[in-house]
Amino acid sequence: MKRIFILLFTLLFISTISAIKINEVEMNPSGNDSGNEWIELYNKGNFDLNGYKLVNNDGDEIELGGNFSGYYIYIFNKQWLDNKDERIFLYDEELVDETDLFDDEENSDKTWQLCDNWKFAESTKGEKNDCGEEVDENLEDNISEDNNIEAENISNEKEEQETEKNIISLSTKDIKSFDEDESSSKTKYAAYGFVLLCVLLIVLFGIKYFKKNGKSEFE
């Protein structure tokens, strides 16, 4: 039972050590750097900093101590960080954490903050880092291209609709009326022809009749 307790305590201790990290770095604040530079450490639970130290890229060391939970801000009494080619290391007996190689020549409130990668953004001292949502540039290009294609399709649809409006369509009713009118005209002309034929036959019959009767009277 004692061995199990020691093992659990050791695992918990190792887990606590591995959780601490350098979370944010202010290496070139607005105004004078001396007394305004700081480093933020983060650990989710309670943490004992006794025996830990910070080391900069020049090999200068600062001993840490005390307990904290969450965010721990260490403010340097003097200028301790360079504005170019600077890196910070956190040691216990061995290296626990280290940053990327930083440059900061803006002399502003922007800091280097740990997200998925280190990000240079407005200070979030003592608060959650401003990581936001990192969008893939290729994804942005694809979204922009899709929007352009969609806009082009909408434009083409509008042009097709305008073209359809300008086309005169002939409905079934119109076609039927046209056929009926044409048929009516043909019927009317046939009637006229028939009447004319009858008149012509009557005239011819009359001429023949008068010729016959006239001849008889003179004989």
Secondary structure by P-SEA (a helix, b strand, c coil): caaaaaaaaaaaaaaaaaaccccccccccccccccccbbbbbbcccccccccccccccbbbbbbbbbbccbbbbbbccccccccbbbbbbbccccccccccccccccccbbbbbccccccccccccccccccccccaaaaaaaaaaaaaaaaaaaaaaaaaaaaaabbbbcaaaaaaaaaaaaaaaaaaaaaaaaaaaaaaaaaaaaaaaaaaaaaaac
